[in-house]
Amino acid sequence: MTSILVTCEVGEAHAPFLTKHLRAACRLVEGAPKVVSVAVVDEDRMSQLHQRFLGKPGSTDVLSFPLETDAAGRVVEGEVVVCLDVAQAESGKRAHPVERELLLYALHGLLHLSGYDDLNEVDSQRMHAREDEILSALGLGPVFAPAAPGAG
C-alpha cells in the first residue's frame, strides 16, 4: 500500500479530495511507489521549480521527482508538485472542478514515478488513456477520451 501525503502552499481545501483519490488510484497503478508526497503550489513557486530542475522558464502543470529507487531502479519514494493556478485555468477550459484537474496532474506525476512516459505521441496517448481508465475507475470519468454521442 502506498503512503500519500498532500501538502498545500495554496489550495488547502483540495487536500482531502486529492488524498482520498490518490490513495485509491495507487491501488490501480502497477509499480506505484511506496511513498508519494504531493505539493500544491502557486504559479510563482512552480515557475521557480520548472526553471531550477528543467531549465525552462514559466510555469507548468506538474513536475515529478523520484526521490529513492530500489535495486531494480524502480521508484519507491517520489514527490509530485502540481500548480493550482494552472489547474484553475485549465479546469475552466475543460468545464470540470479545479480539484479534478489537480487530481489529473497528481495522477500524471504518479504515473511518471511508476514508469510511464510521454516523450512521444504514442507514449503520450498511452499515458492519457491510462489516466482516463483510472479516473473512470474512481467514478470521475475520463478527461481525454472523446465524449460518447449524446453524452453531456
N, C-alpha and C positions, 0 to 999 in steps of 0.2 A: 504494500500500500504506500502511496506517495503522500508525503507530508507537504501541505500547501501553506504558505504564509503570504498574505497580501498586506502590503503597507501602502499608505496613500499620503503623498505630499500634498495632493489635491484630490477632491472627489471621494472623501472618506465614506460617504453614503453608499458607494458602489462595492465596498469591500465584502460585505456578506454575500451578495449575489455572485461575485467573482469566486470567492472561496468555495461556496456550495457547488457551483457548476464546474469549476476546475477539478475539484475532488472527484466528481462523477466522471468527468472527461478522462482523467488519468486512468481510470479502470478500463477505458475503451482504447487506450493507446499502448500498443505493444512497445516495450522498451522505454517507457516513461521513466524519467529519473526518480530516485527515491525521495529527493528533496527538491522542491521548486519554490523559489521566492518570486513574488510578483510585486513590482513597484509601479504605482500610478503617479505620473509626474506631469508637469505642465510643459508647454512648448519651449520655454526658455531652457529648462533643465534637459529636455530631450535633445535640443539643438546642441547643447554642450557635449552630451554623451555621443551624439552622432559624429560630431567633429573629432572628439578625442579618440574614439575607438575605431571609426571607419574612415576618418579624414574627409568627411563630407559635410558641407555647410547646410544649415537649415534643419528643420525638424523631420521626423519620420513617425510612423505609426507604432512600430515595435522594434525592439532590439533584444536579442537573446545572448546570454553569456554562459557557456559551460564553465563551471567552477571546479568540478572534480570528476575524474574519469576512473573507470576500473581498469584492470589489467588488459581487457579486450578493447579498450578505447571507448567504451560506452559511457555516456554522461550519467553519473549517479547523483550529481547535485548541480543545479543551474539556477540562473536568475533571468527573469523576463521583465523588461521595462516597457510599459505602454504609456502612450501620450493621450491624456484626457482631451486636450484642445483639438487634436486631430480627430479623435473619436467623436467629439461633438459636431464637428463639421461634416464628417462622413456619415454619421447616423442620420443627419438631416437629409442628405442626398439619397440614402437608402430607405428612408422612411421607417426606421425602427429605433427603439430606445438606445440611448447612449451606452447603457450598461451592456447591451447585446453587442455593440461594436467593440467595447473594451474586452469583452469575453472572446470575440473573434480574434483580436490581436493577441491576447494571452494564449489562446489555443494555438495560434500560428507559431508563437515563440516556443510553446511546449512541443509542438511537432518538430521544430528545428532541433531542439535539445534531444529529441527521440530519434533523430537520424534522417528526417525529411529535409529536402532542399528544394529550392525554387529558382535555381540559377538559369534554367532554360524553360522554354514554353511547355514541353512535355512534363517536366517535373513540377512546374507551377500549376498546371491543370490537375495533376495527380494530388498535389497538396490541397488545392481548393476543393476538390471532390471529397477528400478525407475530412476536411473541415466541415463541409456540408453534411456528411454522414454523421459525424459526431454531434453537431448542433441539432440535427434531426432526431438522433437517439436521445438527446437531452430534452426533447419536446419543444425546441425553439424554432425548428425549421431551417431550411437551407438559406444561404446568403448568395451563393454563386450560381446555383442551378437555375435555369430559366423557369419561370412560373408555369404551372400547368394551365392548359386552356380553361378559361372560366374561373381561374383562381383569382383571388384578390379580395 
